[in-house]
Amino acid sequence: MPVFQLNGVPLLSRSVLDRAEETRADAQALLEGWRDAKLLRVNARGQVRFENGALVLDKAIDLSPEPSPDAVFLGIDGVHLWAVRDRELTGSLTDLRGMSNTVDDLTAGVLSTAVALLNWHDKAGFNSADGTATTSSKGGWSRVTESGYEEFPRIDPAVICLIHDGADRVLLARQHSWPETLFSLLAGFVEAGESLERCVEREVKEEVGVDVRDIHYLGSQPWPFPRSLMLGFAAVGDPAQPLVFSDGEIAEAHWFTRDEVRAALAAGDWSARGSGARLLLPGSISIARTIMESWAALD
């Protein structure tokens, strides 16, 4: 089988948001832009108001007369766009997972950036080196101590890998917390001092006991749950090798045929639970689905 590639860009990687990096450190530009800026309110669960297929954005100036230290600058789409944590948010609420195919490229960029940044700020109130308090700087794209030490948003890299047999079978797994018919690709966080390819080998071996080869990179996707970057791979494994769930994360795993995966993709996603289907797969916002769709499309 030839090495396959993604047949499309993962949904959360399609952002068309102008991130306006040069504006972040320009206090005067941020102040002037604040007058007409729009503000996205995000609750503690990453939910936002989403009505009639669009994000509900407030006037930033209704929050404060000038840029709030609690808000983060996301970029520019005609006007400046900001986000703020609002733990009392009410209304018709949903998150990225709930939006699924209804989310457009701009919304994907705005929301994934907002959630990841706000999640970082929630945990970054004190300097990691000496424990001194930090304050938001550069429109929320860094935090500084009183002495001037600066820290930047943390992103956690994680690999996600489709393991196939070189023919028409793929290995899918289910975590303990998932319903019995929900399966996906294997994934795990990159450890210190570890390459991405070595992480693929280690995670697959730890989770299901399979040795993999012919590892190749497919693509990436931001995953703000809470602040990850998913790095997609494919690799070849041997279906004859016994499955061993040594690290306790996986409840079960099975080799599925390409026809079974195609049928599951046609049936929808995890939201179709209760339909009686033997196999349900991740929703459209996950790079896992893009990878599986690309593999399933092969002849």
C-alpha positions in Angstrom: 0.0 0.0 0.0 1.4 3.5 -0.8 1.9 5.9 2.0 -1.4 7.9 2.3 -1.8 11.6 3.1 -4.6 13.6 4.5 -7.3 14.3 1.9 -8.3 17.6 3.6 -7.2 20.1 6.2 -8.4 19.3 9.7 -11.3 21.6 10.7 -9.5 23.4 13.5 -6.4 24.0 11.3 -8.4 26.0 8.8 -8.3 29.2 10.7 -8.4 32.4 8.6 -8.2 34.7 11.6 -5.6 37.5 11.2 -3.7 37.0 14.5 -2.1 40.5 14.1 1.0 39.6 16.1 2.5 43.1 15.5 -0.5 44.7 17.3 -0.1 42.8 20.6 2.7 44.9 22.0 1.3 48.2 20.7 -0.6 49.5 23.7 -1.9 52.5 21.8 -3.2 50.4 18.9 -5.0 48.1 21.4 -6.5 51.1 23.1 -7.8 52.6 19.9 -9.1 49.3 18.6 -10.9 48.6 21.9 -13.5 51.3 21.1 -15.0 49.2 18.3 -13.8 45.8 19.4 -15.9 42.7 19.8 -15.7 40.5 22.8 -16.2 36.8 23.1 -17.3 35.5 26.5 -16.2 32.0 27.4 -17.3 30.1 30.5 -15.2 27.8 32.7 -16.2 24.8 30.5 -15.1 26.5 27.3 -18.7 27.1 26.3 -19.8 30.3 24.4 -23.1 31.7 23.2 -23.8 30.4 19.7 -27.0 31.4 18.0 -28.2 31.1 14.4 -25.0 29.5 13.4 -22.7 32.3 14.7 -20.8 33.3 17.8 -22.5 35.9 19.9 -20.0 38.8 20.4 -20.5 41.7 22.7 -19.1 45.2 22.6 -15.7 45.1 24.4 -16.3 48.7 25.7 -19.2 47.4 27.7 -16.7 45.3 29.7 -14.4 48.3 30.5 -13.5 51.6 29.0 -10.1 50.3 27.9 -8.5 46.9 27.3 -9.1 44.8 30.4 -6.2 42.8 31.9 -8.6 39.9 32.1 -9.2 39.8 28.4 -7.0 38.3 25.6 -6.5 39.8 22.2 -7.3 37.2 19.5 -6.7 39.2 16.3 -8.5 41.3 13.7 -11.5 40.6 11.5 -12.5 44.1 10.4 -12.4 45.1 14.1 -10.3 43.9 17.0 -11.5 40.6 18.6 -11.0 39.8 22.3 -12.1 37.1 24.6 -12.7 37.0 28.4 -13.5 34.3 30.9 -17.1 34.7 32.1 -18.0 32.1 34.7 -21.6 33.5 35.0 -22.3 33.2 31.3 -25.9 32.3 30.4 -27.9 31.8 27.3 -27.7 29.2 24.5 -24.3 27.7 25.2 -22.1 25.2 23.3 -18.5 24.4 22.7 -16.3 23.4 19.8 -17.4 19.8 20.1 -21.0 20.7 20.0 -20.6 22.9 16.9 -19.2 20.1 14.8 -19.8 20.7 11.0 -21.6 24.0 11.7 -18.3 25.8 12.6 -16.7 28.0 9.8 -13.0 28.6 9.4 -13.1 32.0 11.2 -15.1 30.7 14.1 -12.7 27.7 14.4 -9.7 30.0 14.7 -11.4 32.5 17.1 -12.7 29.9 19.5 -9.7 27.5 19.5 -7.4 30.4 20.2 -9.6 32.0 22.8 -10.1 28.7 24.8 -6.4 27.8 24.7 -5.3 31.2 25.8 -7.8 31.5 28.6 -7.0 28.0 29.8 -3.3 29.0 30.0 -4.1 32.2 32.0 -6.2 30.3 34.5 -3.0 28.3 35.5 -0.3 30.9 35.0 -1.0 33.4 37.8 2.4 32.7 39.4 5.8 32.5 37.9 7.0 28.9 37.6 10.6 29.7 38.6 10.1 31.7 41.9 6.4 31.7 42.6 6.0 35.5 42.3 2.7 36.8 40.9 2.4 37.5 37.1 0.2 39.9 35.2 -1.1 39.7 31.7 0.9 41.5 29.0 0.9 42.1 25.2 -2.8 41.6 24.9 -2.8 38.4 26.9 0.0 36.8 24.9 2.5 36.8 27.7 2.6 37.2 31.5 5.3 39.1 33.4 6.5 39.4 36.9 7.2 42.7 38.7 10.9 42.1 38.0 10.2 41.8 34.3 10.5 38.1 33.8 8.2 37.0 31.0 6.4 33.7 30.2 4.5 32.8 27.1 1.5 30.5 26.5 2.2 26.9 27.1 1.2 24.4 24.4 1.3 20.6 25.1 2.3 18.5 22.0 0.6 15.2 21.6 0.8 12.5 18.9 -2.2 10.8 17.5 -1.6 7.8 15.2 -3.6 5.6 12.8 -2.2 2.1 13.0 -3.0 -0.1 10.0 -1.7 -3.5 8.8 -0.5 -2.3 5.4 -3.7 -3.6 3.8 -7.3 -3.0 4.8 -7.4 -3.2 8.6 -6.9 -0.5 11.2 -6.5 -0.7 15.0 -8.9 1.4 17.0 -9.2 1.6 20.8 -11.7 2.7 23.5 -10.9 4.4 26.8 -12.6 3.2 30.0 -14.7 6.3 30.3 -16.2 6.0 26.8 -19.5 4.1 25.9 -18.9 0.6 24.6 -19.2 1.4 20.8 -17.0 4.5 20.8 -13.5 4.0 19.3 -10.7 6.2 18.1 -7.0 6.4 17.2 -4.3 6.0 19.8 -2.8 9.2 21.2 -0.6 10.5 24.0 1.5 13.4 25.1 5.1 13.9 24.1 7.6 13.4 27.0 10.6 15.5 27.8 13.6 14.6 25.6 11.5 12.6 23.2 11.1 12.8 19.4 7.6 12.6 17.9 8.4 9.3 16.2 9.7 7.8 19.4 6.6 9.0 21.2 4.4 7.2 18.7 6.4 4.0 19.3 6.2 4.3 23.0 2.6 5.3 23.3 1.4 2.5 21.1 3.5 -0.1 22.9 2.3 1.1 26.3 -1.3 1.4 25.4 -1.9 -1.8 23.3 1.4 -3.7 23.2 1.9 -3.4 19.5 5.3 -2.6 17.8 4.9 -0.2 14.9 7.1 0.7 11.9 7.0 2.9 8.8 5.9 5.9 10.9 5.1 9.0 8.8 3.7 12.4 9.6 0.3 13.5 8.3 -0.6 16.9 9.7 -1.4 18.8 12.8 -4.4 20.5 14.6 -4.8 22.8 17.6 -6.8 21.1 20.3 -7.7 23.5 23.1 -8.7 20.8 25.6 -7.1 22.3 27.5 -4.2 23.7 25.3 -2.8 20.9 23.2 -1.4 20.6 19.7 -2.3 17.3 18.0 0.4 15.9 15.6 -1.1 13.2 13.3 0.8 10.1 12.2 0.2 6.8 10.5 2.2 3.6 11.2 2.1 -0.1 10.3 1.5 -2.8 12.9 1.0 -6.5 12.9 -2.5 -7.8 13.7 -1.0 -11.1 14.8 0.8 -9.5 17.7 -1.2 -9.9 20.9 -2.9 -6.8 22.3 -1.7 -5.9 25.8 -3.2 -3.0 27.7 -0.3 -2.4 30.1 -0.8 1.3 31.1 -4.4 1.0 32.1 -5.7 3.7 29.8 -7.4 1.5 27.2 -10.4 -0.7 28.0 -10.3 -2.6 24.7 -9.0 -2.4 21.1 -9.8 -4.2 17.9 -8.7 -4.4 14.3 -11.5 -3.2 12.1 -11.8 -3.5 8.3 -11.9 -0.6 5.9 -15.5 -1.5 5.1 -16.4 -1.3 8.8 -14.7 2.1 9.1 -16.4 3.4 6.0 -19.8 2.3 7.3 -19.1 4.0 10.7 -18.1 7.2 9.0 -21.3 7.1 6.9 -23.3 6.6 10.1 -22.2 9.9 11.6 -20.1 10.5 14.7 -20.2 9.9 18.5 -23.4 11.9 18.7 -25.2 9.0 17.1 -24.8 6.9 20.2 -27.8 4.8 20.9 -28.3 4.0 17.2 -27.3 0.4 17.6 -24.2 0.7 15.5 -21.3 -1.5 16.5 -18.7 1.2 15.8 -18.9 5.0 16.3 -16.1 7.3 15.5 -15.0 10.8 16.6 -16.7 14.0 15.4 -15.6 16.3 12.6 -13.6 18.7 14.7 -11.1 16.0 15.6 -8.0 15.4 13.4 -8.7 11.7 14.2 -11.7 11.8 11.9 -9.8 13.5 9.1 -7.1 10.8 9.4 -9.6 8.0 9.3 -11.6 9.5 6.4 -8.3 9.8 4.4 -7.4 6.2 5.1 -10.9 4.9 4.4 -10.9 6.6 1.0 -8.0 4.5 -0.2 -8.8 1.7 -2.7 
